Each structure stands twice: as C-alpha cells, then as structure tokens.
Amino acid sequence: MEPAPPPARPKTRLRKIVAAAIGLVAVAATFLFVLPKIANYGDVWDVVQELSAAQVGVLVGATLLNLVTFAPPWQAALPGLGFIRAFVLTQTSTAATYLAPGGAAVGIATSYAMLRAWSFRGARIGLAAAILGAWNQFALLTFPVVGVALLAITHEHNRLLESVALIGLAVFVGAVVLFAVGLWTSRLARRLGDFLARLANRVLALVRRGPVGWSGESVVALRSEALDLLGRRWHVLTLAVLVGQLTVFLLLLTCLRTLGVSSQEVSVIEAFAGWSLVRLLGSLPITPGGVGVVEVGLTGALVGFGGDNAEVVAAVLVYRFLTIVPTLVLGVAGLGAWRRLRQRTGDPDQPLELQP
C-alpha cells in the first residue's frame, strides 16, 4: 500500500487563498467599476441588440473557425494524435485553465493526464508540450513587435505598445538564443540543462519545494527527439500555431466591425497592435484566462485609438464571451467524453472508435 501524500502546507493554502482573492477583486473591479466608467452598460446593451441575424451568423462562423484551429498545433507536435482527440484535448485543458486555480499549470496537467490515458508516452507528451509552449510564446512576443512596426509604417506611435514591444523583443531574442544553444550540441544541451536545473532548484528552495526530477541528461535526450520532430514538422507546426493565434484576432476584428467600430475609428493595424499588447499581458498569471486584465487593457487601447466607448466595450465583451464560453461548454462536455476515445493500436490513420 502506497503512503498517503503529505497534507498541503498551511502557507501553501494561504498563498492560494490570497491569489484567488486578488483575482476575484480584480474581476469585480473590472466589471463593477472600471468598465461602467468607460461606457454605461445600458448603452452597451443597446449596441448589442442592434445586431442583425446576418451579423450574428458572421460572429458564429468566426467563433467556429477559432475553435477548430485549437487542434492542429497539437496534431503537428504529437504525431499520431487525430483531430477528434486533439480537439477534445485542447477544449478540455483550456476550460480547466479557466475553472481551476493554477491556470496554465492545470491545463498542462490535464493535457498530460488525457494523453497518458490514450497511451502516449510521457516523454513524447513532454516534448510536444515544450515545443508548443515555446512556439506559442515566440508568437506572443513577436506580435507586439510586428504591431509597432505596422504602426510606424502608418506614422502612428503608441508609447506603451512600443515599450512592451521592446521588452518582448529582448525576451524573444534571449529565448531564441537559449533554445538554439540547447539544440546546438549535446555538450551545450547538457550544460544548459544542468544550469537550468540548478536555477530551478534554488527558486523552488525559496518556497520549500523541489528538487526537480530532471538534469542536463534529460535535456540531451529531449534535444535528440526535438531535432527529429522539428526537422520533419517545423513548418507545419509554425503554420498551425500562427493560424491558431491569428484566428483569435480575426474573431476580435469581426466583433469590432459587426458592433459598429468602423475602420475609420480603429483600423486593422491599430486593432492588431492593441490586441497583441493585451494578449501578451493577459498571458501573465494574474487571473484565470486574464479575465479582467484583457477587458480593461483591450478596451483602453481601442478607445485610445479612437473607437466609440459603448461600441468598443460591447465588442470586447462579445469577443471575450465568444472566446471563453464556447470553450467552457465544450471542455466540460469533453471531460465526460475523453475516456471513451479508444487509443489506436494499428495504422495511425485508422479512424477513431468509441468504446461502448
């Protein structure tokens, strides 16, 4: 009989309670105080009510397009994972980041548990998650730089966006250098892995956790598999990640146009610049899914570019509803369905079957 896991430390519980309280306060402040100061909710509702059936159909189409692009990046990073399972995986794990304390860590743990139940090896799952995480972070850090460049071409300037873009560019260059060093030679990979393990252990020691269960040798083994995967699929992976990220922006742009924010008020370039900034800020683990942070940041940016207050708030709230609620519904449904998806044991192109 295995020993029972040790009970959670009181300090850990207190830390979680404080983090949850801060998140709740931030969300409450956003929707009860900040947004009503920008636009009266009555005026916002009037804007939403003016949507025609055709406009609703366009919003639904943009939402569906966004949802189906969740799966391809995982399919590219984890050969043998079919679309159905990848779709269930991404919807369920993303929903977990919204519902459970812990955010992205909970989403990763959910993905790992589901894939292990489908008989994928832990090493392959870890490799796919690491590469996907790196590619997504590269995209998040690059978009603000692209946004600033596009604004400069159109002779516009935004000091906040420019500052974030410079920080993002510095972090991006540093991350690419570390990534390249890790892949360059086995010797460098081992040294980098040992250094990162020591650094992680020191950080974990501050919160009385650790040590980590990996070392430089682990990074060497990961390097070999990563080189093989990237050599065969880097272009497919890059395209899938870019499409997946940009369909989120397309959904925002659709919300802006259908809810009355014209290109004269907020151009496509301005919308992209504001979205790229706020998407990067929203990735910080302040609240689950960046709720509150994204709404305030995106509204402020778009109004600052010239959008009408009520129309911008309406567009942002509809955008957030369409990026969160469908995934929550599908994710909760996915929790009840994922165990029934039978792992393929033959041809990787064999159709999925459901257990009776």
Buried (B, 14 or more C-beta within 10 A) or exposed (E): EEEEEEEEEEEEEEEEEEBEEEBEEBBEEBBEEBBBEBBBBEBBEEBBEEBEEEBEEBBEEBBBBBBEBBBBBBBBBBEBBBEBBBBBBBBBBBBBBBEBEBBBEBBBBBBBBBBEEBEBEEEBBBBBBEBBEBBBBBBBBBBBBBBBEBBEEEEBEBEEBBEBBEEBBEBBEEBEEBBEEBBEEBEBBBBBBBEBBBEBEEEEEEEEEBEBEBBBBBBBBBBEBBEEBBEEBEEBBBEBBBBBBBBBBBBBBBBBBBBBBEEEBBBEBBBBBBBBBBBBBBBEEBBBBBBBBBBBBBBBBBBBBBBBBBBBBBBBBBBBEBBBEBBBEBBBBBBEEBEEBEEBEEEEEEEEEEEE
